Amino acid sequence: RATELPNPEIFMDNGYKAEFTYRYGITIPIEPPWKLVLRLALAKNQIRQTDFEIIKGLWLFRAELRRAYTQLVVAQELYRTLSELADLTENLHHAAQKRFEAGEVAELDVYRAEQEAAKAQANKEQQQYLMLEAQQGLSVLLGRTPENPLSVPLLPPDGPVPQSAGGCASHTETRRDSAACPRGNHPKTSADCPAAPSSP
């Protein structure tokens, strides 16, 4: 709208009683060219400011989304750990009960094992509520309904797979295989490469 000019106007002046004249016509406003230049500059600055605000909002949303995702991953992993701990303490409680019935341990050990199992179960239930809260928070950020929470895949229990598991065994073998094979035709594994000639 910075390049738009003011609309023309129609005027009517009825001066018959005072001047015995009638005036009718159209007025067309004429603006100096620097006003148009100033309006264009102001519009460009406003567009640039709006772009900055949009980018800032997107970065804030990205940070909030990453924070919610990380919180959900941590909550799920902690819930899995506490579940395993609760199962372990429950098994220890059963084992202590059997040993008490066999006369191998005192009844105090059974009470202690039962108390630890109850604590682990309470921690597991509390962490379950926190995990559900994290799932609902991430679902709301992604536009999902809270009744259908979003879950993320669990981390592998054994850790990441080494990079060299599917290829050569080590960097030394890679260099040896590269030296024995033609240039530009390196094998993926050491088994695909011919054996290097042995020195006499």
PLY file of the C-alpha trace (Angstrom):
ply
format ascii 1.0
element vertex 200
property float x
property float y
property float z
element edge 199
property int vertex1
property int vertex2
end_header
0.00 0.00 0.00
3.05 2.29 0.05
2.69 3.03 -3.67
-0.99 3.89 -3.50
-1.96 7.48 -4.13
-4.82 9.31 -2.40
-8.20 8.87 -4.06
-9.67 11.79 -6.01
-12.61 13.58 -4.47
-15.74 15.16 -5.92
-16.71 18.51 -4.45
-19.80 20.69 -4.81
-20.11 24.29 -3.64
-23.58 25.80 -3.67
-23.02 29.54 -3.39
-26.10 30.72 -5.23
-27.49 32.76 -2.34
-24.27 34.57 -1.52
-22.39 34.67 -4.80
-24.95 33.45 -7.31
-22.50 30.74 -8.35
-22.32 26.98 -8.35
-19.04 25.08 -8.28
-18.73 21.42 -9.10
-15.57 19.48 -9.81
-13.02 16.80 -8.93
-9.93 17.28 -6.78
-6.90 15.07 -7.43
-4.26 15.25 -4.65
-0.72 15.49 -5.95
2.02 14.45 -3.54
5.71 15.23 -3.87
7.87 12.25 -4.96
9.88 12.08 -1.71
6.75 11.11 0.23
6.44 7.99 -1.92
10.11 7.18 -1.35
9.73 7.58 2.39
6.65 5.35 2.45
8.50 2.65 0.51
11.45 2.79 2.90
9.14 2.59 5.90
7.28 -0.38 4.38
10.55 -2.23 3.73
11.67 -1.68 7.31
8.38 -2.99 8.62
8.62 -6.07 6.39
12.18 -6.71 7.58
11.13 -6.34 11.21
8.24 -8.75 10.67
10.60 -11.29 9.11
12.91 -11.04 12.10
10.00 -11.61 14.47
8.87 -14.66 12.49
12.38 -16.13 12.49
12.71 -15.44 16.20
9.40 -17.19 16.87
10.49 -20.20 14.81
13.76 -20.49 16.73
11.93 -20.22 20.04
9.48 -22.90 18.93
12.37 -25.11 17.81
14.10 -24.71 21.17
10.86 -25.47 23.04
10.26 -28.53 20.87
13.79 -29.85 21.41
13.45 -29.27 25.14
10.16 -31.17 25.27
11.58 -34.03 23.17
14.65 -34.33 25.38
12.49 -34.25 28.48
10.34 -37.06 27.09
13.36 -39.19 26.18
14.86 -38.76 29.64
11.52 -39.50 31.29
11.04 -42.69 29.27
14.56 -43.93 29.96
14.23 -43.17 33.66
10.87 -44.94 33.75
12.38 -48.00 32.11
15.24 -48.01 34.62
12.88 -47.64 37.58
10.67 -50.41 36.19
13.63 -52.76 36.01
14.65 -51.72 39.52
11.11 -52.34 40.80
11.09 -55.82 39.25
14.50 -56.54 40.76
13.49 -55.46 44.26
10.28 -57.51 43.96
12.31 -60.57 43.05
14.60 -59.92 46.00
11.58 -59.68 48.25
10.30 -63.04 47.03
13.74 -64.55 47.46
14.02 -63.19 51.00
10.56 -64.56 51.82
11.53 -68.03 50.60
14.80 -67.97 52.51
12.96 -66.87 55.65
10.54 -69.74 55.27
13.52 -72.05 54.89
15.08 -70.62 58.06
18.15 -69.14 56.36
17.56 -65.43 57.12
15.83 -63.41 59.79
12.40 -61.90 59.35
13.97 -58.43 59.49
15.56 -59.03 56.10
12.13 -59.79 54.67
10.78 -56.53 56.04
13.69 -54.59 54.59
13.26 -56.20 51.18
9.53 -55.47 51.28
10.21 -51.85 52.17
12.69 -51.45 49.33
10.23 -53.03 46.89
7.51 -50.61 48.02
9.85 -47.63 47.56
10.86 -48.79 44.09
7.22 -49.27 43.10
6.32 -45.78 44.35
9.22 -44.24 42.41
8.11 -46.13 39.31
4.53 -44.83 39.56
5.70 -41.27 40.15
7.99 -41.43 37.15
5.14 -42.82 35.07
3.10 -39.69 35.81
6.06 -37.51 34.80
6.47 -39.48 31.58
2.79 -39.03 30.72
3.09 -35.31 31.42
6.11 -35.07 29.09
4.24 -37.00 26.38
1.25 -34.67 26.61
3.51 -31.60 26.50
5.20 -32.78 23.32
1.85 -33.74 21.80
0.46 -30.25 22.45
3.48 -28.63 20.77
3.01 -30.86 17.72
-0.72 -30.13 17.50
-1.91 -33.52 18.74
-4.70 -34.07 21.23
-3.68 -34.77 24.84
-5.84 -37.91 24.77
-3.52 -39.36 22.11
-0.03 -38.81 23.58
3.04 -39.14 21.42
5.80 -41.60 22.28
9.36 -41.58 21.01
11.48 -44.68 20.37
13.56 -45.92 23.26
17.34 -45.81 23.19
19.17 -49.08 22.55
20.16 -50.71 25.85
23.63 -51.76 24.65
24.72 -48.33 23.40
25.64 -47.27 19.87
27.09 -49.75 17.41
30.75 -49.07 16.56
31.37 -47.57 13.15
33.83 -50.28 12.13
31.49 -53.19 12.95
30.32 -53.69 9.35
33.61 -52.84 7.64
37.27 -53.51 8.31
38.32 -54.40 11.82
40.57 -51.41 12.38
42.22 -48.46 10.71
45.33 -50.52 10.11
43.40 -53.15 8.15
41.73 -50.41 6.10
45.08 -48.96 5.12
46.46 -52.41 4.29
43.39 -53.28 2.16
43.62 -49.94 0.34
47.25 -50.57 -0.48
46.58 -54.09 -1.84
43.62 -53.12 -4.04
43.61 -50.96 -7.19
43.06 -47.24 -6.76
39.41 -46.17 -6.85
38.11 -49.72 -6.23
38.39 -50.14 -2.48
36.40 -53.05 -1.00
33.87 -52.64 1.75
35.34 -55.45 3.88
38.73 -57.04 4.16
37.32 -60.33 2.86
36.60 -58.76 -0.56
40.22 -57.64 -1.00
42.91 -59.98 -2.38
45.74 -60.91 -0.11
48.79 -58.70 -0.28
51.93 -60.36 -1.66
54.28 -61.50 1.05
57.85 -60.32 1.07
60.52 -62.98 0.38
0 1
1 2
2 3
3 4
4 5
5 6
6 7
7 8
8 9
9 10
10 11
11 12
12 13
13 14
14 15
15 16
16 17
17 18
18 19
19 20
20 21
21 22
22 23
23 24
24 25
25 26
26 27
27 28
28 29
29 30
30 31
31 32
32 33
33 34
34 35
35 36
36 37
37 38
38 39
39 40
40 41
41 42
42 43
43 44
44 45
45 46
46 47
47 48
48 49
49 50
50 51
51 52
52 53
53 54
54 55
55 56
56 57
57 58
58 59
59 60
60 61
61 62
62 63
63 64
64 65
65 66
66 67
67 68
68 69
69 70
70 71
71 72
72 73
73 74
74 75
75 76
76 77
77 78
78 79
79 80
80 81
81 82
82 83
83 84
84 85
85 86
86 87
87 88
88 89
89 90
90 91
91 92
92 93
93 94
94 95
95 96
96 97
97 98
98 99
99 100
100 101
101 102
102 103
103 104
104 105
105 106
106 107
107 108
108 109
109 110
110 111
111 112
112 113
113 114
114 115
115 116
116 117
117 118
118 119
119 120
120 121
121 122
122 123
123 124
124 125
125 126
126 127
127 128
128 129
129 130
130 131
131 132
132 133
133 134
134 135
135 136
136 137
137 138
138 139
139 140
140 141
141 142
142 143
143 144
144 145
145 146
146 147
147 148
148 149
149 150
150 151
151 152
152 153
153 154
154 155
155 156
156 157
157 158
158 159
159 160
160 161
161 162
162 163
163 164
164 165
165 166
166 167
167 168
168 169
169 170
170 171
171 172
172 173
173 174
174 175
175 176
176 177
177 178
178 179
179 180
180 181
181 182
182 183
183 184
184 185
185 186
186 187
187 188
188 189
189 190
190 191
191 192
192 193
193 194
194 195
195 196
196 197
197 198
198 199
